[in-house]
Amino acid sequence: MYDSPFNSGFGFFSIIPFIVALGFLIVGSMLILNIIRGIGEWSRNNNSPKQDERALVVAKRTNVSHHHHTNQNVPSSSTSTTYYATFELMSGVRQEFHVAGNVFGYLVEGDEGMLSFQGTRYLGFQRDIPGAQNPSTT
């Protein structure tokens, strides 16, 4: 008598629960790893000294994410925008920070001023006022 893999307990279909469980395990592990990384970065930032350094705004960029949802069988979509600004410190080191949208709009590439940050956390930027005497250069 011929044994088909479709009616046997050890055929193709018996591996599907294993594959599904493995998928959940992989996705869950990635989620937990991202949470641990986020907590680690938050902790490192809190333990870093707050710094104020002269800097130049050298670049700005955005990252737009599209999200598709289904709510009560009604499809919808939304977008979110993440804003970034890159500063060059007087030492020549460049650092990119995640900034709020209103801060992003305020910054102009080429602006010079005083950058405040703590680790990878942006705290603020005070633009130099054109024509004003800078006490640190006199």
C-alpha positions in Angstrom: 0.0 0.0 0.0 1.3 3.5 -0.9 1.8 6.0 1.9 1.2 9.5 0.8 3.0 12.3 2.6 -0.3 14.2 2.8 -2.0 11.6 5.0 1.0 10.6 7.1 1.7 12.2 10.5 5.3 12.9 9.4 4.8 14.5 6.0 5.0 18.0 4.7 2.1 19.4 6.7 3.6 18.3 10.0 6.5 20.7 9.6 4.2 23.8 9.2 3.6 24.3 13.0 7.4 24.1 13.5 8.0 26.8 10.9 5.3 29.0 12.4 6.8 28.6 15.9 10.3 29.3 14.6 9.0 32.5 12.9 7.4 33.7 16.1 10.6 32.8 18.0 12.8 34.8 15.5 10.4 37.9 15.5 10.1 37.8 19.3 13.9 37.5 19.7 14.4 40.5 17.4 11.9 42.6 19.3 13.5 41.7 22.7 17.0 42.5 21.2 15.8 45.9 20.0 14.3 46.7 23.4 17.6 45.8 25.1 19.6 47.9 22.7 17.2 50.9 23.3 17.5 50.5 27.1 21.3 50.2 26.7 21.6 53.4 24.6 19.3 55.3 27.0 21.5 54.2 29.9 24.7 55.2 28.1 23.3 58.6 27.3 22.2 59.1 30.9 25.7 58.2 32.1 27.5 60.4 29.5 28.4 64.0 30.4 26.4 66.8 29.0 28.6 68.6 26.4 28.4 72.1 24.8 30.7 72.4 21.8 31.0 74.7 18.9 29.6 73.1 15.8 28.5 73.6 12.2 25.3 72.2 10.7 26.5 70.2 7.8 23.5 68.2 6.7 19.8 67.5 7.3 17.8 64.5 6.2 14.4 62.9 6.7 13.2 59.3 6.8 9.6 58.8 5.8 7.9 55.5 6.8 4.7 54.3 5.3 2.3 52.2 7.4 -0.7 50.2 6.1 -3.5 49.3 8.6 -6.8 47.5 8.5 -9.3 48.6 11.0 -12.7 46.7 11.0 -12.0 45.6 7.4 -11.3 49.1 6.3 -7.8 49.6 4.9 -6.0 52.8 5.6 -2.5 54.1 5.6 -0.4 56.6 7.4 3.1 58.0 7.2 5.6 59.2 9.8 8.7 61.3 9.3 11.8 61.0 11.3 14.2 64.0 11.2 18.0 64.0 11.5 20.7 66.7 11.6 24.4 66.2 11.2 26.8 68.5 13.0 30.5 68.9 12.5 32.4 69.7 15.8 35.4 71.9 15.7 37.6 68.8 16.1 36.3 67.6 12.7 34.1 64.8 14.1 30.7 64.6 12.6 27.7 63.5 14.7 24.1 62.8 13.5 21.2 63.3 15.9 17.6 62.5 15.8 15.8 65.9 16.2 12.1 67.0 16.5 10.4 68.4 13.4 10.3 71.9 14.7 14.0 71.8 15.4 14.6 70.4 11.9 12.8 73.4 10.4 14.8 75.8 12.5 18.2 74.4 11.5 19.9 75.6 8.3 22.9 73.9 6.7 25.9 76.2 7.2 24.7 77.6 10.6 27.4 77.8 13.2 26.8 77.9 16.9 26.8 76.0 20.2 25.6 72.4 20.1 24.5 70.7 23.4 24.3 67.0 23.5 24.6 64.0 25.9 26.0 60.9 24.3 23.8 60.3 21.2 21.0 62.5 22.6 20.4 66.0 21.0 19.8 68.6 23.7 19.9 71.9 21.6 21.6 74.2 19.3 22.1 77.9 19.8 22.8 79.6 16.4 25.4 82.4 16.3 23.8 85.7 15.7 25.3 87.2 12.5 27.2 90.4 13.2 27.3 89.9 16.9 30.7 89.9 18.7 31.6 86.3 19.8 33.3 86.5 23.2 35.2 83.2 22.5 37.1 84.7 19.5 38.2 88.0 21.1 
